[in-house]
Amino acid sequence: MTIIATAFLLFSLADEPKDTTALVEAAKEAKAKRKTSTTKVITNADVKKSKGKLTVLPGAPEKPRPVDTVGPIAKFEAEKKAKAAADARVAAAEQKVADLEHELAIIEQAYYDEGDPDVRDRMIRKKFEATKALLAVARQELLECGGHAAALP
């Protein structure tokens, strides 16, 4: 059925004469109405004709660049020493945190192992709280010197 409809459509369109003059005239009018470019296009011929004059416009004076008195090797060595010192500080802070965590675990175990409630509450709890405060300070120092997020409680 679609083949018959397509064939009928093709035959009906083939019979009509096509008038494209109106379309051509409209295209020519639209082209004439278009704005032409106001800038000049520079061509190779224009470049050859030019005398090659360089015009320097007055502007802000250029600031002198600071002279680098330290060479790249010295900079590298200084950065290497600074990084080594920072790594040593971080390692020391991490070790301090690890030691205090271990000591806190021992004190906590002693708290549960102690049978006398008076000793447990009076002595072991105070020691636990003091060690916990030291651990908090050590963790803060670790974060300040660039330690890892694993140092957080």
Summary of the structure (lengths in Angstrom):
residues: 153
radius of gyration: 43.6
end to end distance: 79.2
largest distance: 115.7
contacts: 266
relative contact order: 0.07
helix: 69%
strand: 0%
